[in-house]
Amino acid sequence: MAVADVSGKGVPASLLMASLQASLRSNMDRMDDPVGVVSTLNNVMCESTAPDKFATLFYGCLDMKRDAFHFSNAGHVFPALIRDGGKVDILDYSGLILGVQPDFGYEARELKFHPGDTLVVLTEGVTEAEDRSGELFGEERLYDMLKSMRGQTAFGVKEGIVDTIKEFTHPRGFSDDLTILILKRKE
């Protein structure tokens, strides 16, 4: 699974995302190697994009036989894992954003992913949502909210996040796109 966010807006950002997506798909033979994928995409971006263009990327692979989730992170908002017991673990590793330094040494991380656990990966459109006074929603508020999501379906977690952000940003509304990926293990 991959969630990315590119710098900028409009057509230039769309083209950068399309290029990143094509580069990701061209690495189908190594999709089970998060560090390899992230490192390759970083090098491609360093070679092919302007210095002021960059992207964040969270990339992971689920190994159901070993109850393991392997991942690497290139500057993306830290994902959260809502444990079946209610604890929220923050996946707080990150290397550099993509496109800044060629051959950067990204690291692999692994965690146990058990039945009932829910992984939440999202973009900064959630954490950087602003209320009417300009205060950011922030990661701390997000992680606190996720603690109350134990036992929810994947759809319920997503709807809870969206509804909370809508309420927080009212009457302004969203100033950035929201990308939310929820992965819940049932068995």
DRENMIGU-628298 format. One record per residue: residue number from 1; x, y, z of N, C-alpha, C in turn; residue in one letter. Coordinates in nm, 4 decimals, padded with zeros to 6 digits. Layout:
N
{NUM; {X; Y; Z}; {X; Y; Z}; {X; Y; Z}; 'A'}
...
//
This chain:
187
{1; {00.0828; -00.1166; 00.0000}; {00.0000; 00.0000; 00.0000}; {00.0878; 00.1235; 00.0000}; 'M'}
{2; {00.0375; 00.2271; -00.0651}; {00.1146; 00.3510; -00.0737}; {00.0201; 00.4695; -00.0619}; 'A'}
{3; {00.0629; 00.5697; 00.0131}; {-00.0068; 00.6975; 00.0195}; {00.1001; 00.8048; 00.0046}; 'V'}
{4; {00.0781; 00.8943; -00.0910}; {00.1762; 00.9993; -00.1185}; {00.1057; 01.1339; -00.1261}; 'A'}
{5; {00.1840; 01.2382; -00.1119}; {00.1345; 01.3748; -00.1238}; {00.2467; 01.4557; -00.1878}; 'D'}
{6; {00.2134; 01.5307; -00.2915}; {00.3154; 01.6078; -00.3633}; {00.3049; 01.7549; -00.3273}; 'V'}
{7; {00.4157; 01.8255; -00.3479}; {00.4183; 01.9693; -00.3218}; {00.3419; 02.0420; -00.4311}; 'S'}
{8; {00.2825; 02.1527; -00.3943}; {00.2154; 02.2372; -00.4914}; {00.0699; 02.2006; -00.5137}; 'G'}
{9; {00.0113; 02.2705; -00.6076}; {-00.1305; 02.2538; -00.6412}; {-00.1456; 02.2594; -00.7927}; 'K'}
{10; {-00.2617; 02.2235; -00.8395}; {-00.2963; 02.2393; -00.9801}; {-00.2259; 02.1410; -01.0724}; 'G'}
{11; {-00.2100; 02.1833; -01.1983}; {-00.1536; 02.0975; -01.3022}; {-00.0112; 02.0523; -01.2703}; 'V'}
{12; {00.0800; 02.1407; -01.2256}; {00.2154; 02.0918; -01.1947}; {00.2156; 01.9804; -01.0889}; 'P'}
{13; {00.1339; 01.9955; -00.9858}; {00.1273; 01.8924; -00.8821}; {00.0662; 01.7638; -00.9377}; 'A'}
{14; {-00.0328; 01.7757; -01.0228}; {-00.0942; 01.6576; -01.0840}; {00.0056; 01.5814; -01.1698}; 'S'}
{15; {00.0863; 01.6543; -01.2445}; {00.1877; 01.5898; -01.3276}; {00.2937; 01.5206; -01.2419}; 'L'}
{16; {00.3319; 01.5849; -01.1333}; {00.4297; 01.5244; -01.0433}; {00.3732; 01.3959; -00.9826}; 'L'}
{17; {00.2464; 01.3982; -00.9422}; {00.1843; 01.2780; -00.8849}; {00.1732; 01.1685; -00.9902}; 'M'}
{18; {00.1383; 01.2039; -01.1131}; {00.1292; 01.1041; -01.2197}; {00.2656; 01.0395; -01.2441}; 'A'}
{19; {00.3713; 01.1187; -01.2414}; {00.5065; 01.0670; -01.2595}; {00.5449; 00.9740; -01.1443}; 'S'}
{20; {00.5119; 01.0141; -01.0230}; {00.5417; 00.9318; -00.9053}; {00.4652; 00.7994; -00.9113}; 'L'}
{21; {00.3402; 00.8076; -00.9513}; {00.2570; 00.6877; -00.9623}; {00.3132; 00.5926; -01.0687}; 'Q'}
{22; {00.3549; 00.6454; -01.1833}; {00.4132; 00.5634; -01.2890}; {00.5425; 00.4985; -01.2414}; 'A'}
{23; {00.6242; 00.5732; -01.1691}; {00.7492; 00.5178; -01.1157}; {00.7204; 00.4059; -01.0162}; 'S'}
{24; {00.6187; 00.4236; -00.9337}; {00.5809; 00.3196; -00.8380}; {00.5385; 00.1933; -00.9121}; 'L'}
{25; {00.4553; 00.2091; -01.0123}; {00.4079; 00.0923; -01.0883}; {00.5205; 00.0226; -01.1633}; 'R'}
{26; {00.6226; 00.0953; -01.2012}; {00.7339; 00.0336; -01.2735}; {00.8213; -00.0515; -01.1812}; 'S'}
{27; {00.7952; -00.0466; -01.0527}; {00.8704; -00.1250; -00.9549}; {00.7925; -00.2458; -00.9045}; 'N'}
{28; {00.7012; -00.2962; -00.9859}; {00.6161; -00.4082; -00.9450}; {00.6965; -00.5314; -00.9018}; 'M'}
{29; {00.8148; -00.5496; -00.9565}; {00.8944; -00.6671; -00.9235}; {00.9553; -00.6614; -00.7837}; 'D'}
{30; {00.9514; -00.5483; -00.7191}; {01.0101; -00.5364; -00.5850}; {00.9112; -00.4764; -00.4857}; 'R'}
{31; {00.7828; -00.4910; -00.5111}; {00.6803; -00.4291; -00.4269}; {00.6828; -00.4758; -00.2814}; 'M'}
{32; {00.7444; -00.5915; -00.2544}; {00.7487; -00.6419; -00.1170}; {00.8699; -00.5912; -00.0395}; 'D'}
{33; {00.9400; -00.4928; -00.0958}; {01.0598; -00.4351; -00.0345}; {01.0393; -00.2845; -00.0148}; 'D'}
{34; {00.9783; -00.2437; 00.0982}; {00.9479; -00.1019; 00.1176}; {01.0686; -00.0094; 00.1038}; 'P'}
{35; {01.1831; -00.0456; 00.1590}; {01.3002; 00.0413; 00.1489}; {01.3469; 00.0522; 00.0044}; 'V'}
{36; {01.3474; -00.0582; -00.0667}; {01.3872; -00.0561; -00.2068}; {01.2970; 00.0323; -00.2905}; 'G'}
{37; {01.1659; 00.0213; -00.2689}; {01.0695; 00.1029; -00.3440}; {01.0879; 00.2505; -00.3111}; 'V'}
{38; {01.0929; 00.2842; -00.1841}; {01.1058; 00.4245; -00.1436}; {01.2385; 00.4830; -00.1929}; 'V'}
{39; {01.3451; 00.4069; -00.1811}; {01.4762; 00.4548; -00.2266}; {01.4777; 00.4793; -00.3766}; 'S'}
{40; {01.4206; 00.3874; -00.4522}; {01.4153; 00.4033; -00.5980}; {01.3340; 00.5262; -00.6357}; 'T'}
{41; {01.2182; 00.5426; -00.5741}; {01.1348; 00.6589; -00.6054}; {01.2054; 00.7890; -00.5676}; 'L'}
{42; {01.2769; 00.7880; -00.4581}; {01.3532; 00.9064; -00.4193}; {01.4567; 00.9411; -00.5267}; 'N'}
{43; {01.5316; 00.8423; -00.5713}; {01.6346; 00.8677; -00.6722}; {01.5741; 00.9148; -00.8039}; 'N'}
{44; {01.4623; 00.8571; -00.8438}; {01.3943; 00.9007; -00.9661}; {01.3527; 01.0470; -00.9540}; 'V'}
{45; {01.2960; 01.0825; -00.8391}; {01.2538; 01.2217; -00.8194}; {01.3728; 01.3163; -00.8158}; 'M'}
{46; {01.4818; 01.2752; -00.7546}; {01.6009; 01.3610; -00.7499}; {01.6554; 01.3869; -00.8903}; 'C'}
{47; {01.6469; 01.2861; -00.9763}; {01.6987; 01.2989; -01.1125}; {01.6052; 01.3752; -01.2060}; 'E'}
{48; {01.4756; 01.3669; -01.1817}; {01.3813; 01.4132; -01.2839}; {01.2949; 01.5335; -01.2456}; 'S'}
{49; {01.3086; 01.5863; -01.1252}; {01.2233; 01.6983; -01.0868}; {01.3077; 01.8184; -01.0438}; 'T'}
{50; {01.2435; 01.9326; -01.0490}; {01.3086; 02.0569; -01.0065}; {01.3376; 02.0507; -00.8568}; 'A'}
{51; {01.4407; 02.1212; -00.8114}; {01.4778; 02.1175; -00.6694}; {01.3663; 02.1625; -00.5736}; 'P'}
{52; {01.2739; 02.2439; -00.6213}; {01.1668; 02.2907; -00.5330}; {01.0455; 02.1988; -00.5339}; 'D'}
{53; {01.0517; 02.0875; -00.6047}; {00.9419; 01.9906; -00.6093}; {00.9790; 01.8685; -00.5270}; 'K'}
{54; {00.8846; 01.8213; -00.4492}; {00.9106; 01.7062; -00.3646}; {00.7794; 01.6347; -00.3355}; 'F'}
{55; {00.7892; 01.5213; -00.2693}; {00.6707; 01.4443; -00.2312}; {00.6984; 01.3729; -00.0996}; 'A'}
{56; {00.5916; 01.3433; -00.0290}; {00.6011; 01.2553; 00.0874}; {00.5421; 01.1211; 00.0443}; 'T'}
{57; {00.5857; 01.0144; 00.1085}; {00.5365; 00.8811; 00.0728}; {00.5437; 00.7896; 00.1936}; 'L'}
{58; {00.4334; 00.7216; 00.2198}; {00.4323; 00.6113; 00.3154}; {00.4057; 00.4866; 00.2335}; 'F'}
{59; {00.4918; 00.3854; 00.2489}; {00.4779; 00.2627; 00.1718}; {00.4907; 00.1429; 00.2646}; 'Y'}
{60; {00.3972; 00.0485; 00.2527}; {00.4016; -00.0685; 00.3385}; {00.3499; -00.1936; 00.2719}; 'G'}
{61; {00.3853; -00.3078; 00.3291}; {00.3440; -00.4396; 00.2803}; {00.2933; -00.5227; 00.3983}; 'C'}
{62; {00.1807; -00.5865; 00.3782}; {00.1226; -00.6713; 00.4816}; {00.1553; -00.8168; 00.4529}; 'L'}
{63; {00.2113; -00.8849; 00.5517}; {00.2440; -01.0273; 00.5425}; {00.1492; -01.1002; 00.6369}; 'D'}
{64; {00.0407; -01.1526; 00.5813}; {-00.0626; -01.2175; 00.6631}; {-00.0127; -01.3471; 00.7282}; 'M'}
{65; {00.0810; -01.4153; 00.6647}; {00.1315; -01.5409; 00.7212}; {00.2084; -01.5177; 00.8502}; 'K'}
{66; {00.2752; -01.4035; 00.8592}; {00.3567; -01.3730; 00.9768}; {00.2924; -01.2681; 01.0677}; 'R'}
{67; {00.1696; -01.2249; 01.0347}; {00.1028; -01.1180; 01.1108}; {00.1909; -00.9946; 01.1187}; 'D'}
{68; {00.2581; -00.9619; 01.0090}; {00.3554; -00.8527; 01.0102}; {00.3219; -00.7485; 00.9036}; 'A'}
{69; {00.3520; -00.6244; 00.9373}; {00.3391; -00.5138; 00.8426}; {00.4762; -00.4484; 00.8341}; 'F'}
{70; {00.5339; -00.4464; 00.7128}; {00.6657; -00.3868; 00.6871}; {00.6424; -00.2526; 00.6195}; 'H'}
{71; {00.7181; -00.1502; 00.6596}; {00.6965; -00.0198; 00.5991}; {00.8218; 00.0655; 00.6022}; 'F'}
{72; {00.8167; 00.1711; 00.5213}; {00.9147; 00.2782; 00.5270}; {00.8387; 00.4079; 00.5012}; 'S'}
{73; {00.8976; 00.5179; 00.5420}; {00.8283; 00.6457; 00.5336}; {00.9260; 00.7530; 00.4868}; 'N'}
{74; {00.8807; 00.8290; 00.3883}; {00.9610; 00.9396; 00.3354}; {00.8879; 01.0704; 00.3636}; 'A'}
{75; {00.8963; 01.1171; 00.4866}; {00.8436; 01.2472; 00.5239}; {00.6933; 01.2582; 00.5351}; 'G'}
{76; {00.6237; 01.1463; 00.5345}; {00.4773; 01.1500; 00.5377}; {00.4259; 01.1624; 00.6815}; 'H'}
{77; {00.3042; 01.2128; 00.6968}; {00.2387; 01.2190; 00.8284}; {00.2468; 01.0794; 00.8907}; 'V'}
{78; {00.2856; 01.0730; 01.0177}; {00.2976; 00.9433; 01.0833}; {00.1628; 00.8719; 01.0875}; 'F'}
{79; {00.1558; 00.7503; 01.0312}; {00.0333; 00.6717; 01.0424}; {00.0128; 00.6259; 01.1866}; 'P'}
{80; {-00.1075; 00.5775; 01.2135}; {-00.1404; 00.5272; 01.3466}; {-00.2022; 00.3888; 01.3332}; 'A'}
{81; {-00.1737; 00.3036; 01.4294}; {-00.2315; 00.1706; 01.4339}; {-00.3185; 00.1624; 01.5586}; 'L'}
{82; {-00.4487; 00.1483; 01.5365}; {-00.5428; 00.1325; 01.6477}; {-00.5463; -00.0159; 01.6801}; 'I'}
{83; {-00.4939; -00.0501; 01.7942}; {-00.4905; -00.1901; 01.8358}; {-00.6293; -00.2347; 01.8786}; 'R'}
{84; {-00.6551; -00.3636; 01.8632}; {-00.7850; -00.4187; 01.9003}; {-00.8185; -00.3886; 02.0458}; 'D'}
{85; {-00.7161; -00.3803; 02.1310}; {-00.7377; -00.3504; 02.2723}; {-00.7594; -00.2032; 02.3022}; 'G'}
{86; {-00.7490; -00.1153; 02.2015}; {-00.7745; 00.0269; 02.2204}; {-00.6511; 00.1147; 02.2221}; 'G'}
{87; {-00.5338; 00.0567; 02.2381}; {-00.4101; 00.1352; 02.2365}; {-00.3847; 00.1865; 02.0948}; 'K'}
{88; {-00.3275; 00.3056; 02.0833}; {-00.2912; 00.3605; 01.9531}; {-00.1391; 00.3691; 01.9463}; 'V'}
{89; {-00.0814; 00.2969; 01.8496}; {00.0625; 00.3007; 01.8251}; {00.0888; 00.3944; 01.7080}; 'D'}
{90; {00.1811; 00.4876; 01.7262}; {00.2190; 00.5805; 01.6197}; {00.3391; 00.5213; 01.5473}; 'I'}
{91; {00.3315; 00.5120; 01.4150}; {00.4408; 00.4604; 01.3336}; {00.5354; 00.5772; 01.3071}; 'L'}
{92; {00.6156; 00.6092; 01.4067}; {00.6878; 00.7360; 01.4107}; {00.8288; 00.7331; 01.3522}; 'D'}
{93; {00.8481; 00.6543; 01.2476}; {00.9743; 00.6629; 01.1741}; {00.9514; 00.7425; 01.0455}; 'Y'}
{94; {01.0473; 00.8271; 01.0105}; {01.0459; 00.8913; 00.8800}; {01.1870; 00.9265; 00.8374}; 'S'}
{95; {01.2127; 00.8992; 00.7096}; {01.3331; 00.9482; 00.6451}; {01.2995; 01.0788; 00.5756}; 'G'}
{96; {01.3892; 01.1266; 00.4910}; {01.3675; 01.2514; 00.4173}; {01.2524; 01.2400; 00.3181}; 'L'}
{97; {01.1919; 01.3534; 00.2865}; {01.0928; 01.3576; 00.1797}; {01.1599; 01.3177; 00.0489}; 'I'}
{98; {01.0813; 01.2709; -00.0468}; {01.1351; 01.2283; -00.1758}; {01.1788; 01.3477; -00.2584}; 'L'}
{99; {01.2925; 01.3320; -00.3263}; {01.3375; 01.4337; -00.4202}; {01.4376; 01.5329; -00.3653}; 'G'}
{100; {01.4878; 01.5106; -00.2456}; {01.5790; 01.6063; -00.1822}; {01.7247; 01.5619; -00.1902}; 'V'}
{101; {01.7515; 01.4383; -00.1528}; {01.8898; 01.3890; -00.1464}; {01.8979; 01.2506; -00.2103}; 'Q'}
{102; {01.9724; 01.2372; -00.3214}; {01.9870; 01.1057; -00.3839}; {02.0534; 01.0069; -00.2882}; 'P'}
{103; {02.0161; 00.8813; -00.3032}; {02.0763; 00.7708; -00.2268}; {02.0613; 00.7865; -00.0752}; 'D'}
{104; {01.9553; 00.8549; -00.0329}; {01.9308; 00.8669; 00.1108}; {01.9062; 00.7270; 00.1680}; 'F'}
{105; {01.9538; 00.7019; 00.2890}; {01.9423; 00.5706; 00.3532}; {01.8131; 00.5536; 00.4304}; 'G'}
{106; {01.7044; 00.5215; 00.3615}; {01.5764; 00.4954; 00.4292}; {01.5869; 00.3669; 00.5096}; 'Y'}
{107; {01.5043; 00.3559; 00.6107}; {01.5067; 00.2389; 00.6978}; {01.3756; 00.1628; 00.6891}; 'E'}
{108; {01.3841; 00.0335; 00.7144}; {01.2658; -00.0521; 00.7203}; {01.2183; -00.0614; 00.8648}; 'A'}
{109; {01.0902; -00.0689; 00.8799}; {01.0297; -00.0923; 01.0113}; {00.9292; -00.2056; 00.9964}; 'R'}
{110; {00.9058; -00.2765; 01.1060}; {00.8090; -00.3860; 01.1059}; {00.7301; -00.3812; 01.2350}; 'E'}
{111; {00.6034; -00.4147; 01.2256}; {00.5206; -00.4258; 01.3447}; {00.4250; -00.5419; 01.3274}; 'L'}
{112; {00.3742; -00.5902; 01.4375}; {00.2745; -00.6971; 01.4336}; {00.1394; -00.6353; 01.3993}; 'K'}
{113; {00.0664; -00.7035; 01.3124}; {-00.0655; -00.6573; 01.2674}; {-00.1628; -00.7726; 01.2901}; 'F'}
{114; {-00.2379; -00.7627; 01.4008}; {-00.3230; -00.8722; 01.4459}; {-00.4693; -00.8504; 01.4053}; 'H'}
{115; {-00.5492; -00.9575; 01.4087}; {-00.6924; -00.9401; 01.3842}; {-00.7511; -00.8348; 01.4794}; 'P'}
{116; {-00.8329; -00.7464; 01.4238}; {-00.8936; -00.6384; 01.5016}; {-00.8166; -00.5083; 01.4947}; 'G'}
{117; {-00.6898; -00.5125; 01.4518}; {-00.6086; -00.3911; 01.4408}; {-00.6513; -00.3103; 01.3177}; 'D'}
{118; {-00.6382; -00.1785; 01.3284}; {-00.6765; -00.0877; 01.2197}; {-00.5645; 00.0109; 01.1946}; 'T'}
{119; {-00.5140; 00.0137; 01.0709}; {-00.4097; 00.1067; 01.0307}; {-00.4742; 00.2282; 00.9657}; 'L'}
{120; {-00.4312; 00.3483; 01.0072}; {-00.4844; 00.4739; 00.9538}; {-00.3683; 00.5522; 00.8928}; 'V'}
{121; {-00.3759; 00.5734; 00.7602}; {-00.2746; 00.6501; 00.6881}; {-00.3478; 00.7633; 00.6183}; 'V'}
{122; {-00.2993; 00.8859; 00.6356}; {-00.3668; 00.9998; 00.5743}; {-00.2681; 01.1067; 00.5337}; 'L'}
{123; {-00.3161; 01.2066; 00.4643}; {-00.2307; 01.3160; 00.4202}; {-00.2467; 01.4361; 00.5120}; 'T'}
{124; {-00.1606; 01.5336; 00.4925}; {-00.1590; 01.6517; 00.5790}; {-00.2837; 01.7386; 00.5638}; 'E'}
{125; {-00.3679; 01.7098; 00.4663}; {-00.4951; 01.7812; 00.4573}; {-00.5777; 01.7644; 00.5842}; 'G'}
{126; {-00.5570; 01.6527; 00.6539}; {-00.6261; 01.6282; 00.7809}; {-00.5567; 01.7043; 00.8928}; 'V'}
{127; {-00.4268; 01.6842; 00.9088}; {-00.3559; 01.7438; 01.0222}; {-00.3374; 01.8945; 01.0083}; 'T'}
{128; {-00.3385; 01.9450; 00.8847}; {-00.3227; 02.0894; 00.8635}; {-00.4544; 02.1610; 00.8374}; 'E'}
{129; {-00.5666; 02.0931; 00.8620}; {-00.6969; 02.1597; 00.8532}; {-00.7015; 02.2687; 00.9599}; 'A'}
{130; {-00.7585; 02.3844; 00.9242}; {-00.7617; 02.4991; 01.0158}; {-00.9037; 02.5319; 01.0601}; 'E'}
{131; {-00.9142; 02.5697; 01.1877}; {-01.0433; 02.6188; 01.2347}; {-01.0556; 02.7671; 01.1978}; 'D'}
{132; {-01.1634; 02.8304; 01.2383}; {-01.1876; 02.9700; 01.1966}; {-01.0818; 03.0669; 01.2473}; 'R'}
{133; {-01.0108; 03.0313; 01.3545}; {-00.9068; 03.1214; 01.4059}; {-00.7678; 03.0897; 01.3480}; 'S'}
{134; {-00.7602; 02.9888; 01.2606}; {-00.6330; 02.9535; 01.1985}; {-00.5539; 02.8475; 01.2729}; 'G'}
{135; {-00.6115; 02.7909; 01.3795}; {-00.5428; 02.6843; 01.4532}; {-00.5497; 02.5547; 01.3735}; 'E'}
{136; {-00.4364; 02.4836; 01.3681}; {-00.4299; 02.3570; 01.2964}; {-00.4926; 02.2449; 01.3785}; 'L'}
{137; {-00.5534; 02.1484; 01.3086}; {-00.6079; 02.0300; 01.3752}; {-00.4954; 01.9528; 01.4425}; 'F'}
{138; {-00.3887; 01.9291; 01.3719}; {-00.2675; 01.8715; 01.4295}; {-00.2697; 01.7211; 01.4495}; 'G'}
{139; {-00.1512; 01.6671; 01.4650}; {-00.1357; 01.5232; 01.4831}; {-00.1812; 01.4785; 01.6222}; 'E'}
{140; {-00.1508; 01.5571; 01.7241}; {-00.1894; 01.5174; 01.8603}; {-00.3408; 01.5040; 01.8737}; 'E'}
{141; {-00.4140; 01.5990; 01.8188}; {-00.5599; 01.5934; 01.8234}; {-00.6100; 01.4715; 01.7447}; 'R'}
{142; {-00.5466; 01.4450; 01.6305}; {-00.5842; 01.3287; 01.5503}; {-00.5641; 01.1995; 01.6293}; 'L'}
{143; {-00.4466; 01.1815; 01.6866}; {-00.4173; 01.0577; 01.7572}; {-00.5071; 01.0414; 01.8802}; 'Y'}
{144; {-00.5377; 01.1504; 01.9481}; {-00.6317; 01.1430; 02.0611}; {-00.7700; 01.0980; 02.0135}; 'D'}
{145; {-00.8154; 01.1510; 01.8990}; {-00.9452; 01.1133; 01.8449}; {-00.9474; 00.9646; 01.8076}; 'M'}
{146; {-00.8372; 00.9150; 01.7514}; {-00.8326; 00.7756; 01.7078}; {-00.8466; 00.6779; 01.8240}; 'L'}
{147; {-00.8086; 00.7199; 01.9442}; {-00.8235; 00.6328; 02.0612}; {-00.9689; 00.5946; 02.0848}; 'K'}
{148; {-01.0612; 00.6805; 02.0427}; {-01.2039; 00.6512; 02.0614}; {-01.2617; 00.5675; 01.9477}; 'S'}
{149; {-01.1809; 00.5322; 01.8493}; {-01.2295; 00.4608; 01.7310}; {-01.2197; 00.3086; 01.7429}; 'M'}
{150; {-01.1727; 00.2585; 01.8555}; {-01.1592; 00.1136; 01.8747}; {-01.2921; 00.0451; 01.8449}; 'R'}
{151; {-01.2838; -00.0634; 01.7684}; {-01.4030; -00.1423; 01.7395}; {-01.4830; -00.0933; 01.6194}; 'G'}
{152; {-01.4481; 00.0218; 01.5653}; {-01.5192; 00.0741; 01.4485}; {-01.4799; -00.0041; 01.3231}; 'Q'}
{153; {-01.5688; -00.0045; 01.2256}; {-01.5342; -00.0585; 01.0946}; {-01.4374; 00.0388; 01.0283}; 'T'}
{154; {-01.3741; -00.0057; 00.9197}; {-01.2857; 00.0838; 00.8441}; {-01.3649; 00.2045; 00.7950}; 'A'}
{155; {-01.4846; 00.1811; 00.7445}; {-01.5691; 00.2907; 00.6972}; {-01.6042; 00.3847; 00.8126}; 'F'}
{156; {-01.6324; 00.3287; 00.9293}; {-01.6660; 00.4097; 01.0462}; {-01.5506; 00.4988; 01.0906}; 'G'}
{157; {-01.4280; 00.4458; 01.0841}; {-01.3104; 00.5255; 01.1197}; {-01.2946; 00.6407; 01.0207}; 'V'}
{158; {-01.3053; 00.6106; 00.8920}; {-01.2924; 00.7147; 00.7890}; {-01.3995; 00.8220; 00.8068}; 'K'}
{159; {-01.5234; 00.7806; 00.8255}; {-01.6328; 00.8764; 00.8437}; {-01.6131; 00.9596; 00.9707}; 'E'}
{160; {-01.5625; 00.8973; 01.0766}; {-01.5354; 00.9702; 01.2000}; {-01.4311; 01.0793; 01.1798}; 'G'}
{161; {-01.3270; 01.0482; 01.1041}; {-01.2228; 01.1471; 01.0761}; {-01.2794; 01.2605; 00.9918}; 'I'}
{162; {-01.3492; 01.2261; 00.8835}; {-01.4047; 01.3288; 00.7948}; {-01.5040; 01.4176; 00.8688}; 'V'}
{163; {-01.5940; 01.3576; 00.9457}; {-01.6924; 01.4369; 01.0208}; {-01.6248; 01.5301; 01.1213}; 'D'}
{164; {-01.5219; 01.4808; 01.1884}; {-01.4502; 01.5628; 01.2859}; {-01.3812; 01.6812; 01.2173}; 'T'}
{165; {-01.3207; 01.6566; 01.1015}; {-01.2531; 01.7641; 01.0283}; {-01.3551; 01.8643; 00.9748}; 'I'}
{166; {-01.4692; 01.8157; 00.9271}; {-01.5749; 01.9070; 00.8808}; {-01.6198; 01.9989; 00.9942}; 'K'}
{167; {-01.6414; 01.9404; 01.1103}; {-01.6834; 02.0195; 01.2270}; {-01.5749; 02.1179; 01.2690}; 'E'}
{168; {-01.4497; 02.0722; 01.2684}; {-01.3375; 02.1560; 01.3102}; {-01.3190; 02.2755; 01.2169}; 'F'}
{169; {-01.3363; 02.2547; 01.0870}; {-01.3108; 02.3606; 00.9885}; {-01.4338; 02.4464; 00.9581}; 'T'}
{170; {-01.5475; 02.4142; 01.0154}; {-01.6700; 02.4912; 00.9892}; {-01.6544; 02.6342; 01.0404}; 'H'}
{171; {-01.6911; 02.7341; 00.9696}; {-01.7604; 02.7364; 00.8413}; {-01.6657; 02.7472; 00.7211}; 'P'}
{172; {-01.5354; 02.7499; 00.7442}; {-01.4373; 02.7656; 00.6359}; {-01.4400; 02.6517; 00.5358}; 'R'}
{173; {-01.4439; 02.5293; 00.5859}; {-01.4313; 02.4116; 00.5016}; {-01.2855; 02.3743; 00.4821}; 'G'}
{174; {-01.2634; 02.2715; 00.4038}; {-01.1286; 02.2202; 00.3803}; {-01.0487; 02.3163; 00.2946}; 'F'}
{175; {-00.9204; 02.3312; 00.3261}; {-00.8332; 02.4135; 00.2429}; {-00.7376; 02.3270; 00.1603}; 'S'}
{176; {-00.7364; 02.1965; 00.1853}; {-00.6498; 02.1032; 00.1136}; {-00.7286; 01.9737; 00.0955}; 'D'}
{177; {-00.6797; 01.8899; 00.0049}; {-00.7480; 01.7623; -00.0147}; {-00.7232; 01.6713; 00.1050}; 'D'}
{178; {-00.8173; 01.5797; 00.1263}; {-00.8045; 01.4809; 00.2327}; {-00.7903; 01.3437; 00.1675}; 'L'}
{179; {-00.6822; 01.2760; 00.1965}; {-00.6671; 01.1380; 00.1542}; {-00.6574; 01.0551; 00.2808}; 'T'}
{180; {-00.7443; 00.9563; 00.2909}; {-00.7488; 00.8727; 00.4107}; {-00.7561; 00.7273; 00.3668}; 'I'}
{181; {-00.6599; 00.6470; 00.4103}; {-00.6599; 00.5048; 00.3812}; {-00.6711; 00.4313; 00.5140}; 'L'}
{182; {-00.7704; 00.3453; 00.5225}; {-00.7915; 00.2657; 00.6443}; {-00.7783; 00.1192; 00.6076}; 'I'}
{183; {-00.6946; 00.0479; 00.6820}; {-00.6771; -00.0948; 00.6613}; {-00.7087; -00.1648; 00.7938}; 'L'}
{184; {-00.8204; -00.2391; 00.7941}; {-00.8610; -00.3096; 00.9156}; {-00.8492; -00.4593; 00.8925}; 'K'}
{185; {-00.7825; -00.5244; 00.9836}; {-00.7691; -00.6706; 00.9733}; {-00.8826; -00.7362; 01.0486}; 'R'}
{186; {-00.9623; -00.8134; 00.9749}; {-01.0752; -00.8813; 01.0366}; {-01.0358; -01.0153; 01.0982}; 'K'}
{187; {-00.9528; -01.0927; 01.0275}; {-00.9150; -01.2246; 01.0796}; {-00.7694; -01.2535; 01.0572}; 'E'}
//
